[in-house]
Each structure stands twice: as C-alpha cells, then as structure tokens.
Amino acid sequence: MINHGFNSPHNSTSEQSGLKIHENALDNTARVMTTTLSNNVSNVSTMAATGKQRLTSTEFYMIGVTLSICGNIIIAVALNCQKLAHRKRTAQLDQNKSDEPTPDPHESNPLISHTSYLRYSVWWAGIVLMAVGEIGNFVAYGFAPASVVAPLGSFAVIANGFVAMIMNNESLRMRDLVGTAFTLVGCFFIVQFSNQDEEILNSIQIIQHLGNWQFIIYMFVQVIGFAVITFIRSHSNSETRSSVLLHLALVSIAGSFTVISAKAVSGMLTLTAAGDIQVVFPVFYIMLAILIITIIYQVKYLNEAMAIFDIAVVVPVNFVMFTVSAILAGALFYDEFFSQSGIAILLFFFGCSLSIIGVIFITGDKPDPEDMDGVEAGALHLDMMPNFIRSLAPSFKITGVQPKPNNTQAATADEEKQQQEHNSAEATPLQ
C-alpha cells in the first residue's frame, strides 16, 4: 500500500501518547530542577544568614587552636617588651644616680616621673601586644574546647625562651631545648586526640549546663575550697602562709570559673556575629560579670605569689594547676570528653603530661641574665648569634643595656690585649 501522506488512526494515537509521555517527563524534570534550585537558594540564604554551615567542626577547631598558639606567642613578646622597659629604666637610674640631686621630701611628685617605666614606648607596646594576645586566647575559647586552649598556653613559655635571648640577653640552655621538644610533642597529642566536634552553646544550652548535677557538685567543692584556703591564709602562721600552693590554688580555682565564663561569653559572641543574637539574654551578662571578677582575683593572687616566690617556681606550678582546673571545668561543664574513646582520652592526658614536664624543664633553675657566671656550659647566648641577628636585637641598640660578653670571650680578649702589650714592649728599643 502506498502512503499518500495521511497517518492511520492507530499511528496518530501512538504519536499522541508518546508526546504526552515526553511532556510528563519534561514537567517532572522541570519540577525537580525547580525544587533543587529552591533548596540550594534556601541553603545559601541560611548560610549567609547564620554563617555556621560555611565551616566544618574541624575547621572551627583548627581556628581556635591557631588563635590560641598565636595569642600565646604574642603574649611572650609582650612580656619581654615590658621587661626590656624595666631594664632600660634600671640602666638609666644607674647612669644618673650620681648626677641627681637629693630629692626634696616636700616637693610634689609628678604623675609620671622621668625615671618611670611608663615613659618608655616599648612598655606601652608590650601592653598593646598583651591585649592582642589575650583577645586571641579569649576568642579561641569560642572555637576550641577549653581543655585544649589552656594547655596550649605552654607556647608562651616556649616562645619566651627564644624571644628573651634576643630581646633581654638571656641564655638558651640545653634543658630549654629539651623542654621545648617535650612541650611540642605534648601539644601535638593534645591537639590530635581532643574533641574536635564540639558544638558552640547558645544561651539556653548554657543555662541547661549550669543545672547539671556534676557541675553543681564541682562548683560547690570549688567554692568551699576557696573559702577554706582563704581562712587558712588569714589565720595561720607566716610559714604556712608562705606556701606557694596556697597562693596558686586560689589562682587555679578562680581560673576554672574564668575558663567556663570566657568560653560561654566567647561562644555567645561568635553566635551573635553569625546572626544568632545572644547578647539580649541575661545569662550573657552574668557570665561576663563572672569573667571580669575572676580575672581580677587571678591577677591579685598571682601577683602576690610572684612577689613572694621565685618566678622559676611560680610559672610551672601555676601552669600545672591552671591546666588541671581548666580540663576539669571543660569536662564537667561542657562535656568535652563525653564522645571521646578511652584511648583518645588516655593519649590526651599523656600529651598534657609531656607539656607539663617540658614547662618544668624550661622554667627550672633559670640563671640571672646579668650574671654570666651562672650560665651553664653549652648554653646559647646572643653574642654567639650571627651579626645580622645581633643587629636586630634591642639590647644592642640601647645605651646602658648592652649584653655583657661571656667569661670565655672576655678572658680571650684580655689575653690577646696582654700579648699585644708584651710584643710591643719587646719591640721597643732600649734607650
């Protein structure tokens, strides 16, 4: 049969059904694409509004670790800037001691005398750097667990050894390098085996955690301990009051509440910056008040301890006690070890132990930087460094604060001078 261009009714029906199937498929594809596009737009809008889905929990964690490490290194530089200002002031007093007239007791003293360390710009630079470092530590609590941020304070001790050698003419001993190695390995274990999936708590969740039975017991024990230690210090003899553990126990108790409140305030500020407003809740201001009060008490008792005891004793003991209190506070209030395995917790505390041992190594038996006889053999010193490093050191640029050469170099210089005098005397002809 010849087809004259007309379709049979059967072919027409088949083509219509095929077209209908294609139309339905296109409608379904368009509907799926529209739904997917709307979901993506919704997700992007949510991410733009909250900012919390842009980073994974591991990335948040690494931000906190980085902020803490950088903050502690900046704090080490700040402390050395302040110490350099005190050295400049001491050098100026020694230089002008014989030239200054006897002060009149009836003459009113200015607010800042010409011999005050407040007149030195390097001291104010140290204050600014200290504020920057502490802010970095404070913000770190909003990203990383408190049980991680507190032990990372050992980086301030590590950095201090190298910065103090350049800025303040201190020696870097072999035991400092060993302690640095212990501390770095310990910090690796701490960072690697801590809880990296921590959630930032909002105000409602913080209130719920405040009502947990384990934290209530912990807070009760801490408050009773604080009261008992304060009573013992005020009603005991001078020998008991002179115990460094009594002073630093008060620092660690106040520090545990500082850690809890700092992490709560930092977390709520982080959520507020991401769009989830938290500063309108009363718990934010309660935590902020606790933070300020406990910091004041920490500074008070720590300064008392440093005024009575050697800094080589205060620094390691305070680091150990503050780290332990911070870990306990994080574990009991923020449940930071709740999801960790037993081996991870064991390796975490192994890392803390290594860091504590390293800090004790670094801070133990520190010699007087001006007493070159106390520097052990093999210790690195600024005058052993290359010329381009010494030219950058502030100690070589400040009149009256020049580093003293070590005994070996001084003896060698004297011998050479005597030899030259002896040779010149022999070369002079007799008259």
VOPAGU-2260 file (C-alpha; in pm, 1 decimal, decimal comma):
REM VOPAGU-2260
SITE   aa  ch    i         X         Y         Z
SITE  MET   A    0       0,0       0,0       0,0
SITE  ILE   A    1     121,3     340,7     -96,6
SITE  ASN   A    2     127,0     606,3     181,1
SITE  HIS   A    3     -13,1     933,1      45,0
SITE  GLY   A    4      93,7    1139,2     349,3
SITE  PHE   A    5    -201,8    1057,0     568,3
SITE  ASN   A    6    -148,8     866,4     900,7
SITE  SER   A    7    -373,1     594,5    1010,1
SITE  PRO   A    8    -578,2     642,8    1329,1
SITE  HIS   A    9    -356,2     388,6    1510,2
SITE  ASN   A   10     -34,1     578,1    1427,8
SITE  SER   A   11    -190,6     908,0    1534,1
SITE  THR   A   12    -290,5     764,6    1869,5
SITE  SER   A   13      62,1     628,5    1930,3
SITE  GLU   A   14     221,6     960,8    1848,2
SITE  GLN   A   15     -16,2    1144,0    2082,5
SITE  SER   A   16      60,0     907,6    2367,4
SITE  GLY   A   17     435,2     945,4    2303,9
SITE  LEU   A   18     407,7    1322,4    2310,3
SITE  LYS   A   19     216,1    1304,5    2633,9
SITE  ILE   A   20     486,4    1086,0    2790,3
SITE  HIS   A   21     757,2    1331,0    2680,5
SITE  GLU   A   22     555,5    1622,6    2819,3
SITE  ASN   A   23     515,7    1448,1    3154,4
SITE  ALA   A   24     889,4    1370,2    3165,1
SITE  LEU   A   25     975,4    1732,1    3089,3
SITE  ASP   A   26     731,8    1850,6    3356,8
SITE  ASN   A   27     888,9    1614,5    3613,0
SITE  THR   A   28    1242,8    1724,6    3517,3
SITE  ALA   A   29    1148,1    2091,4    3541,3
SITE  ARG   A   30     978,7    2030,0    3877,5
SITE  VAL   A   31    1288,8    1851,6    4013,6
SITE  MET   A   32    1520,5    2126,1    3887,2
SITE  THR   A   33    1297,7    2395,0    4036,4
SITE  THR   A   34    1284,2    2216,5    4372,4
SITE  THR   A   35    1662,1    2161,3    4375,0
SITE  LEU   A   36    1728,3    2521,4    4281,6
SITE  SER   A   37    1494,2    2649,7    4550,8
SITE  ASN   A   38    1657,5    2422,4    4809,7
SITE  ASN   A   39    2003,6    2542,4    4708,0
SITE  VAL   A   40    1891,6    2903,5    4727,2
SITE  SER   A   41    1741,7    2833,1    5068,9
SITE  ASN   A   42    2064,1    2670,0    5188,0
SITE  VAL   A   43    2273,7    2958,3    5057,4
SITE  SER   A   44    2040,3    3204,8    5228,0
SITE  THR   A   45    2067,8    3011,6    5552,5
SITE  MET   A   46    2446,1    3002,4    5525,4
SITE  ALA   A   47    2459,5    3372,7    5454,8
SITE  ALA   A   48    2229,9    3446,7    5746,6
SITE  THR   A   49    2394,6    3226,5    6007,7
SITE  GLY   A   50    2742,9    3165,2    5877,3
SITE  LYS   A   51    2757,4    2840,0    6078,2
SITE  GLN   A   52    2742,1    2598,7    5783,3
SITE  ARG   A   53    3034,0    2750,6    5597,8
SITE  LEU   A   54    3294,2    2579,5    5814,8
SITE  THR   A   55    3309,3    2225,1    5943,1
SITE  SER   A   56    3362,1    2149,0    6309,7
SITE  THR   A   57    3723,0    2052,1    6236,8
SITE  GLU   A   58    3785,1    2385,9    6066,7
SITE  PHE   A   59    3631,9    2570,0    6363,7
SITE  TYR   A   60    3857,1    2364,1    6591,2
SITE  MET   A   61    4173,1    2448,1    6394,5
SITE  ILE   A   62    4082,4    2818,3    6400,7
SITE  GLY   A   63    4065,5    2803,0    6779,7
SITE  VAL   A   64    4397,8    2617,5    6803,9
SITE  THR   A   65    4568,8    2866,5    6570,7
SITE  LEU   A   66    4430,8    3165,7    6761,7
SITE  SER   A   67    4548,9    3019,9    7091,2
SITE  ILE   A   68    4902,0    2945,3    6965,9
SITE  CYS   A   69    4942,1    3286,7    6802,5
SITE  GLY   A   70    4795,8    3462,3    7107,4
SITE  ASN   A   71    5040,5    3292,6    7344,0
SITE  ILE   A   72    5339,8    3373,7    7123,4
SITE  ILE   A   73    5230,5    3739,6    7115,5
SITE  ILE   A   74    5197,5    3734,6    7495,0
SITE  ALA   A   75    5558,5    3611,1    7523,0
SITE  VAL   A   76    5675,6    3902,3    7305,9
SITE  ALA   A   77    5466,4    4143,3    7516,0
SITE  LEU   A   78    5620,9    4025,5    7842,7
SITE  ASN   A   79    5969,5    4068,4    7701,4
SITE  CYS   A   80    5883,6    4420,2    7582,0
SITE  GLN   A   81    5778,4    4511,1    7934,3
SITE  LYS   A   82    6088,5    4350,9    8081,7
SITE  LEU   A   83    6304,7    4545,6    7836,4
SITE  ALA   A   84    6140,9    4868,5    7955,9
SITE  HIS   A   85    6228,9    4780,6    8315,6
SITE  ARG   A   86    6589,1    4708,5    8212,4
SITE  LYS   A   87    6611,7    5044,3    8035,6
SITE  ARG   A   88    6478,1    5217,0    8345,1
SITE  THR   A   89    6729,8    5037,1    8569,1
SITE  ALA   A   90    7014,6    5131,1    8335,5
SITE  GLN   A   91    6903,3    5494,4    8335,4
SITE  LEU   A   92    6885,3    5502,2    8715,5
SITE  ASP   A   93    7235,8    5357,5    8743,5
SITE  GLN   A   94    7369,1    5606,0    8491,5
SITE  ASN   A   95    7212,5    5913,9    8652,8
SITE  LYS   A   96    7248,7    5805,2    9014,2
SITE  SER   A   97    7545,9    6027,8    9086,6
SITE  ASP   A   98    7410,9    6324,3    8888,9
SITE  GLU   A   99    7067,8    6350,9    9050,6
SITE  PRO   A  100    7029,2    6598,4    9339,6
SITE  THR   A  101    6881,5    6491,0    9670,2
SITE  PRO   A  102    6501,5    6497,5    9631,7
SITE  ASP   A  103    6301,8    6740,7    9839,8
SITE  PRO   A  104    6051,4    6543,2   10053,9
SITE  HIS   A  105    5808,7    6835,9   10046,9
SITE  GLU   A  106    5813,4    6861,4    9668,4
SITE  SER   A  107    5511,0    6708,3    9499,3
SITE  ASN   A  108    5591,0    6416,5    9269,3
SITE  PRO   A  109    5457,6    6423,1    8912,7
SITE  LEU   A  110    5213,1    6159,3    8796,3
SITE  ILE   A  111    5481,8    6001,4    8579,4
SITE  SER   A  112    5838,3    6075,1    8685,2
SITE  HIS   A  113    6122,7    6097,0    8437,4
SITE  THR   A  114    6252,9    5762,1    8566,7
SITE  SER   A  115    5922,4    5576,2    8543,1
SITE  TYR   A  116    5894,7    5281,9    8301,8
SITE  LEU   A  117    5565,3    5434,5    8185,1
SITE  ARG   A  118    5769,2    5685,0    7985,1
SITE  TYR   A  119    5910,1    5414,4    7759,0
SITE  SER   A  120    5725,0    5338,5    7439,1
SITE  VAL   A  121    5839,3    4976,0    7446,9
SITE  TRP   A  122    5642,0    4925,1    7770,2
SITE  TRP   A  123    5322,4    5053,0    7607,7
SITE  ALA   A  124    5394,7    4837,6    7303,9
SITE  GLY   A  125    5405,2    4543,6    7544,2
SITE  ILE   A  126    5068,1    4644,0    7688,9
SITE  VAL   A  127    4912,0    4660,6    7341,6
SITE  LEU   A  128    5061,0    4325,1    7242,5
SITE  MET   A  129    4942,4    4173,1    7570,2
SITE  ALA   A  130    4588,2    4288,2    7496,6
SITE  VAL   A  131    4606,5    4145,2    7144,3
SITE  GLY   A  132    4734,9    3810,2    7272,2
SITE  GLU   A  133    4472,3    3782,8    7544,0
SITE  ILE   A  134    4197,6    3868,9    7295,4
SITE  GLY   A  135    4327,2    3590,7    7071,1
SITE  ASN   A  136    4310,4    3346,6    7361,9
SITE  PHE   A  137    3963,4    3469,1    7454,1
SITE  VAL   A  138    3829,6    3424,7    7100,6
SITE  ALA   A  139    3992,5    3080,1    7082,4
SITE  TYR   A  140    3760,8    2959,4    7358,3
SITE  GLY   A  141    3468,5    3017,0    7121,6
SITE  PHE   A  142    3613,0    2778,5    6861,6
SITE  ALA   A  143    3805,5    2510,6    7051,4
SITE  PRO   A  144    3749,4    2317,7    7376,4
SITE  ALA   A  145    3874,0    2474,8    7698,1
SITE  SER   A  146    4071,9    2156,8    7769,4
SITE  VAL   A  147    4277,1    2233,2    7455,9
SITE  VAL   A  148    4317,0    2611,3    7481,2
SITE  ALA   A  149    4451,1    2600,3    7838,0
SITE  PRO   A  150    4740,4    2352,8    7778,8
SITE  LEU   A  151    4840,2    2543,9    7463,8
SITE  GLY   A  152    4947,4    2821,6    7699,4
SITE  SER   A  153    5277,8    2634,1    7706,9
SITE  PHE   A  154    5359,1    2801,9    7373,6
SITE  ALA   A  155    5410,1    3125,5    7568,0
SITE  VAL   A  156    5679,3    2951,9    7773,5
SITE  ILE   A  157    5843,0    2809,1    7459,7
SITE  ALA   A  158    5844,0    3140,3    7274,7
SITE  ASN   A  159    5969,0    3324,8    7581,4
SITE  GLY   A  160    6296,7    3130,7    7578,4
SITE  PHE   A  161    6383,9    3236,3    7224,4
SITE  VAL   A  162    6246,2    3591,1    7244,6
SITE  ALA   A  163    6416,3    3659,6    7579,3
SITE  MET   A  164    6752,1    3555,8    7433,2
SITE  ILE   A  165    6720,6    3819,9    7160,9
SITE  MET   A  166    6544,8    4099,5    7349,8
SITE  ASN   A  167    6670,8    4065,1    7706,4
SITE  ASN   A  168    7010,5    3899,3    7683,0
SITE  GLU   A  169    6904,2    3571,4    7844,9
SITE  SER   A  170    7068,5    3239,3    7771,4
SITE  LEU   A  171    6905,0    2941,9    7599,2
SITE  ARG   A  172    7021,5    2628,1    7776,7
SITE  MET   A  173    7023,9    2270,6    7658,3
SITE  ARG   A  174    6748,3    2187,4    7906,1
SITE  ASP   A  175    6538,3    2462,9    7747,1
SITE  LEU   A  176    6565,6    2287,5    7412,5
SITE  VAL   A  177    6479,0    1952,4    7571,1
SITE  GLY   A  178    6180,3    2109,5    7745,6
SITE  THR   A  179    6070,6    2268,6    7418,8
SITE  ALA   A  180    6080,3    1928,6    7247,8
SITE  PHE   A  181    5873,1    1770,2    7527,2
SITE  THR   A  182    5620,1    2052,8    7513,6
SITE  LEU   A  183    5580,6    2047,8    7135,4
SITE  VAL   A  184    5524,2    1671,6    7130,8
SITE  GLY   A  185    5275,3    1707,8    7416,4
SITE  CYS   A  186    5085,9    1981,3    7232,1
SITE  PHE   A  187    5067,1    1757,9    6924,7
SITE  PHE   A  188    4899,7    1485,7    7130,2
SITE  ILE   A  189    4664,9    1739,8    7289,2
SITE  VAL   A  190    4553,7    1882,5    6953,8
SITE  GLN   A  191    4532,1    1546,2    6780,0
SITE  PHE   A  192    4337,4    1349,5    7042,1
SITE  SER   A  193    4097,6    1608,6    7183,6
SITE  ASN   A  194    3731,7    1650,8    7093,2
SITE  GLN   A  195    3717,0    1822,4    6752,8
SITE  ASP   A  196    3338,9    1806,4    6705,9
SITE  GLU   A  197    3237,6    2043,7    6981,7
SITE  GLU   A  198    2918,8    2246,8    6943,6
SITE  ILE   A  199    2903,5    2616,1    7028,8
SITE  LEU   A  200    2646,4    2657,5    7305,0
SITE  ASN   A  201    2377,9    2922,7    7293,8
SITE  SER   A  202    2228,1    3091,2    7599,6
SITE  ILE   A  203    1956,3    2828,9    7651,9
SITE  GLN   A  204    2206,8    2543,1    7637,6
SITE  ILE   A  205    2439,9    2724,6    7879,7
SITE  ILE   A  206    2156,2    2756,5    8130,2
SITE  GLN   A  207    2088,4    2384,9    8092,5
SITE  HIS   A  208    2455,1    2303,9    8155,3
SITE  LEU   A  209    2455,5    2524,3    8464,7
SITE  GLY   A  210    2188,9    2294,7    8608,9
SITE  ASN   A  211    2381,5    1970,4    8552,0
SITE  TRP   A  212    2438,0    1780,6    8875,3
SITE  GLN   A  213    2809,0    1721,0    8809,5
SITE  PHE   A  214    2874,5    2091,8    8762,6
SITE  ILE   A  215    2675,3    2181,7    9074,1
SITE  ILE   A  216    2890,8    1942,6    9278,8
SITE  TYR   A  217    3207,5    2077,5    9117,2
SITE  MET   A  218    3107,7    2438,9    9186,3
SITE  PHE   A  219    3019,6    2355,8    9548,1
SITE  VAL   A  220    3358,8    2189,8    9604,7
SITE  GLN   A  221    3543,5    2481,8    9443,2
SITE  VAL   A  222    3363,7    2746,2    9649,6
SITE  ILE   A  223    3420,7    2553,3    9974,5
SITE  GLY   A  224    3787,3    2503,8    9883,3
SITE  PHE   A  225    3829,1    2874,1    9809,4
SITE  ALA   A  226    3676,8    2966,7   10146,5
SITE  VAL   A  227    3888,3    2713,2   10337,7
SITE  ILE   A  228    4214,5    2822,4   10174,6
SITE  THR   A  229    4133,9    3189,7   10235,8
SITE  PHE   A  230    4063,4    3111,6   10604,5
SITE  ILE   A  231    4389,0    2917,5   10639,3
SITE  ARG   A  232    4590,2    3202,3   10486,2
SITE  SER   A  233    4437,3    3458,2   10719,0
SITE  HIS   A  234    4458,8    3256,2   11044,7
SITE  SER   A  235    4785,1    3064,9   11014,1
SITE  ASN   A  236    5147,0    3142,0   11089,8
SITE  SER   A  237    5381,5    3303,0   10843,9
SITE  GLU   A  238    5540,1    2971,8   10742,9
SITE  THR   A  239    5205,5    2826,6   10635,1
SITE  ARG   A  240    5104,1    3146,2   10457,7
SITE  SER   A  241    5427,4    3137,0   10261,7
SITE  SER   A  242    5330,4    2815,4   10082,5
SITE  VAL   A  243    5322,8    2869,1    9707,5
SITE  LEU   A  244    5049,6    2607,0    9673,5
SITE  LEU   A  245    4807,7    2812,2    9884,1
SITE  HIS   A  246    4850,0    3118,7    9663,9
SITE  LEU   A  247    4829,5    2932,2    9335,9
SITE  ALA   A  248    4539,6    2713,1    9449,8
SITE  LEU   A  249    4333,2    3031,2    9474,1
SITE  VAL   A  250    4454,5    3129,6    9126,9
SITE  SER   A  251    4352,2    2792,8    8980,9
SITE  ILE   A  252    4008,2    2798,1    9146,8
SITE  ALA   A  253    3938,7    3143,6    9009,1
SITE  GLY   A  254    4088,0    3030,9    8678,5
SITE  SER   A  255    3844,7    2741,7    8642,8
SITE  PHE   A  256    3549,1    2981,4    8656,5
SITE  THR   A  257    3736,5    3217,0    8422,5
SITE  VAL   A  258    3762,7    2936,6    8167,8
SITE  ILE   A  259    3392,7    2846,8    8194,5
SITE  SER   A  260    3273,6    3206,3    8166,5
SITE  ALA   A  261    3524,9    3300,2    7894,2
SITE  LYS   A  262    3417,6    3009,2    7676,3
SITE  ALA   A  263    3049,4    3089,6    7734,2
SITE  VAL   A  264    3089,3    3460,5    7653,4
SITE  SER   A  265    3312,3    3392,9    7353,1
SITE  GLY   A  266    3071,2    3132,4    7216,6
SITE  MET   A  267    2769,8    3360,6    7252,0
SITE  LEU   A  268    2957,9    3645,2    7083,5
SITE  THR   A  269    3052,2    3408,6    6799,3
SITE  LEU   A  270    2687,2    3310,9    6750,5
SITE  THR   A  271    2584,9    3676,9    6766,3
SITE  ALA   A  272    2837,4    3767,5    6498,3
SITE  ALA   A  273    2693,9    3484,9    6283,4
SITE  GLY   A  274    2342,6    3629,3    6311,4
SITE  ASP   A  275    2204,6    3434,8    6609,9
SITE  ILE   A  276    2170,4    3718,9    6862,4
SITE  GLN   A  277    2265,1    3608,7    7215,8
SITE  VAL   A  278    2356,7    3935,0    7389,2
SITE  VAL   A  279    1993,3    4005,5    7475,2
SITE  PHE   A  280    1980,5    3720,7    7728,6
SITE  PRO   A  281    2067,8    3784,0    8097,1
SITE  VAL   A  282    2297,3    3479,2    8113,4
SITE  PHE   A  283    2540,0    3656,7    7879,4
SITE  TYR   A  284    2588,9    3944,5    8124,7
SITE  ILE   A  285    2605,3    3707,8    8422,1
SITE  MET   A  286    2887,5    3515,4    8255,1
SITE  LEU   A  287    3058,7    3842,8    8159,5
SITE  ALA   A  288    3048,5    3960,1    8523,1
SITE  ILE   A  289    3191,2    3626,1    8643,7
SITE  LEU   A  290    3466,9    3656,9    8383,4
SITE  ILE   A  291    3571,2    4005,4    8498,1
SITE  ILE   A  292    3558,6    3924,6    8870,6
SITE  THR   A  293    3756,3    3600,3    8841,6
SITE  ILE   A  294    4022,5    3764,8    8624,6
SITE  ILE   A  295    4071,3    4034,0    8892,2
SITE  TYR   A  296    4114,1    3767,4    9160,3
SITE  GLN   A  297    4356,4    3572,9    8940,3
SITE  VAL   A  298    4576,0    3877,5    8883,2
SITE  LYS   A  299    4566,9    3964,2    9254,5
SITE  TYR   A  300    4677,5    3624,5    9387,9
SITE  LEU   A  301    4923,0    3559,9    9104,9
SITE  ASN   A  302    5098,5    3892,3    9170,8
SITE  GLU   A  303    5115,4    3808,4    9540,9
SITE  ALA   A  304    5278,1    3475,1    9459,4
SITE  MET   A  305    5529,9    3633,9    9220,6
SITE  ALA   A  306    5618,0    3898,5    9480,2
SITE  ILE   A  307    5699,8    3633,6    9742,2
SITE  PHE   A  308    5836,0    3336,9    9545,8
SITE  ASP   A  309    6083,8    3285,6    9265,4
SITE  ILE   A  310    5929,8    3310,5    8919,8
SITE  ALA   A  311    6100,6    2980,5    8829,3
SITE  VAL   A  312    5871,6    2817,2    9087,0
SITE  VAL   A  313    5555,2    3017,0    9023,1
SITE  VAL   A  314    5538,9    2967,4    8645,9
SITE  PRO   A  315    5546,4    2584,3    8628,0
SITE  VAL   A  316    5328,7    2530,7    8935,4
SITE  ASN   A  317    5072,2    2781,7    8811,2
SITE  PHE   A  318    5072,9    2624,8    8464,4
SITE  VAL   A  319    5013,6    2276,6    8605,1
SITE  MET   A  320    4735,3    2381,2    8843,9
SITE  PHE   A  321    4561,4    2608,3    8591,7
SITE  THR   A  322    4574,4    2339,1    8320,5
SITE  VAL   A  323    4425,8    2077,3    8552,2
SITE  SER   A  324    4148,7    2311,6    8664,8
SITE  ALA   A  325    4069,4    2411,9    8304,9
SITE  ILE   A  326    4047,4    2048,4    8193,3
SITE  LEU   A  327    3818,2    1963,2    8484,5
SITE  ALA   A  328    3599,7    2265,5    8413,9
SITE  GLY   A  329    3571,8    2177,0    8045,3
SITE  ALA   A  330    3498,2    1812,3    8118,5
SITE  LEU   A  331    3231,3    1875,5    8383,1
SITE  PHE   A  332    3058,3    2180,1    8236,4
SITE  TYR   A  333    3095,8    2136,3    7859,7
SITE  ASP   A  334    3112,4    1752,6    7847,3
SITE  GLU   A  335    3425,8    1777,7    7632,0
SITE  PHE   A  336    3525,6    1411,7    7683,4
SITE  PHE   A  337    3175,7    1265,1    7658,4
SITE  SER   A  338    3214,3    1143,8    7298,0
SITE  GLN   A  339    3582,8    1051,0    7319,4
SITE  SER   A  340    3712,9     695,4    7324,3
SITE  GLY   A  341    3919,2     566,6    7612,9
SITE  ILE   A  342    4243,2     555,1    7413,6
SITE  ALA   A  343    4189,3     913,1    7288,8
SITE  ILE   A  344    4138,9    1039,1    7645,1
SITE  LEU   A  345    4448,5     849,2    7760,4
SITE  LEU   A  346    4664,6     997,5    7481,3
SITE  PHE   A  347    4523,6    1344,4    7551,7
SITE  PHE   A  348    4633,5    1328,6    7914,9
SITE  PHE   A  349    4966,5    1183,2    7804,0
SITE  GLY   A  350    5013,5    1495,3    7591,8
SITE  CYS   A  351    4923,4    1716,7    7888,2
SITE  SER   A  352    5183,0    1535,6    8099,4
SITE  LEU   A  353    5452,1    1588,1    7836,5
SITE  SER   A  354    5369,0    1959,0    7816,1
SITE  ILE   A  355    5386,4    1993,4    8194,7
SITE  ILE   A  356    5724,4    1817,0    8204,4
SITE  GLY   A  357    5850,0    2045,6    7927,5
SITE  VAL   A  358    5741,3    2361,0    8110,9
SITE  ILE   A  359    5915,0    2240,9    8429,5
SITE  PHE   A  360    6232,5    2179,1    8228,6
SITE  ILE   A  361    6223,2    2525,3    8072,7
SITE  THR   A  362    6146,0    2724,7    8385,9
SITE  GLY   A  363    6364,6    2534,3    8631,7
SITE  ASP   A  364    6691,6    2683,4    8767,9
SITE  LYS   A  365    6685,0    2992,8    8549,7
SITE  PRO   A  366    7005,8    3195,8    8598,6
SITE  ASP   A  367    7018,2    3570,7    8635,0
SITE  PRO   A  368    7054,8    3709,8    8282,3
SITE  GLU   A  369    7309,5    3966,0    8408,7
SITE  ASP   A  370    7513,0    3700,9    8592,6
SITE  MET   A  371    7723,2    3540,4    8322,9
SITE  ASP   A  372    7889,1    3312,0    8580,4
SITE  GLY   A  373    7554,8    3133,6    8623,7
SITE  VAL   A  374    7524,4    3044,4    8255,0
SITE  GLU   A  375    7592,1    2675,4    8204,5
SITE  ALA   A  376    7841,6    2547,4    7951,4
SITE  GLY   A  377    7695,6    2496,0    7605,1
SITE  ALA   A  378    7413,2    2746,4    7651,1
SITE  LEU   A  379    7325,0    2965,1    7355,5
SITE  HIS   A  380    7364,7    3337,0    7406,1
SITE  LEU   A  381    7300,5    3645,7    7198,7
SITE  ASP   A  382    7668,0    3724,4    7147,2
SITE  MET   A  383    7702,5    3379,9    6986,8
SITE  MET   A  384    7448,9    3467,9    6719,1
SITE  PRO   A  385    7539,4    3596,8    6369,6
SITE  ASN   A  386    7587,3    3970,6    6326,4
SITE  PHE   A  387    7260,6    4026,4    6138,1
SITE  ILE   A  388    7063,4    3877,5    6429,4
SITE  ARG   A  389    7254,8    4080,0    6687,7
SITE  SER   A  390    7196,1    4397,0    6487,3
SITE  LEU   A  391    6820,7    4340,9    6514,6
SITE  ALA   A  392    6824,8    4280,4    6890,3
SITE  PRO   A  393    6706,6    4577,5    7102,0
SITE  SER   A  394    6974,4    4500,5    7362,7
SITE  PHE   A  395    7245,5    4604,1    7116,6
SITE  LYS   A  396    7072,7    4930,9    7029,4
SITE  ILE   A  397    7008,5    5066,9    7377,9
SITE  THR   A  398    7274,0    5261,2    7561,4
SITE  GLY   A  399    7342,9    5112,5    7901,4
SITE  VAL   A  400    7164,1    4783,8    7830,4
SITE  GLN   A  401    7438,2    4622,3    7623,4
SITE  PRO   A  402    7480,7    4248,8    7674,8
SITE  LYS   A  403    7785,5    4150,0    7867,0
SITE  PRO   A  404    8030,8    3919,4    7691,3
SITE  ASN   A  405    8064,4    3575,4    7838,0
SITE  ASN   A  406    8365,5    3484,4    8050,1
SITE  THR   A  407    8542,0    3284,4    7781,5
SITE  GLN   A  408    8532,1    3565,1    7529,6
SITE  ALA   A  409    8631,0    3822,8    7792,3
SITE  ALA   A  410    8928,5    3612,3    7903,9
SITE  THR   A  411    9037,3    3562,7    7543,8
SITE  ALA   A  412    9019,1    3938,0    7478,4
SITE  ASP   A  413    9228,3    4009,6    7790,4
SITE  GLU   A  414    9489,2    3753,9    7689,9
SITE  GLU   A  415    9515,1    3899,8    7340,3
SITE  LYS   A  416    9549,7    4250,2    7481,3
SITE  GLN   A  417    9824,1    4139,7    7721,8
SITE  GLN   A  418   10003,2    3957,4    7442,0
SITE  GLN   A  419    9992,7    4268,1    7221,6
SITE  GLU   A  420   10131,0    4483,6    7505,2
SITE  HIS   A  421   10403,7    4228,9    7566,7
SITE  ASN   A  422   10500,7    4217,5    7198,2
SITE  SER   A  423   10505,1    4597,8    7170,5
SITE  ALA   A  424   10726,2    4620,0    7480,7
SITE  GLU   A  425   10972,6    4373,3    7332,1
SITE  ALA   A  426   10976,7    4559,4    7002,1
SITE  THR   A  427   11061,1    4893,1    7167,0
SITE  PRO   A  428   11439,2    4951,6    7152,3
SITE  LEU   A  429   11622,6    5020,5    7476,4
SITE  GLN   A  430   11734,8    5380,8    7520,5
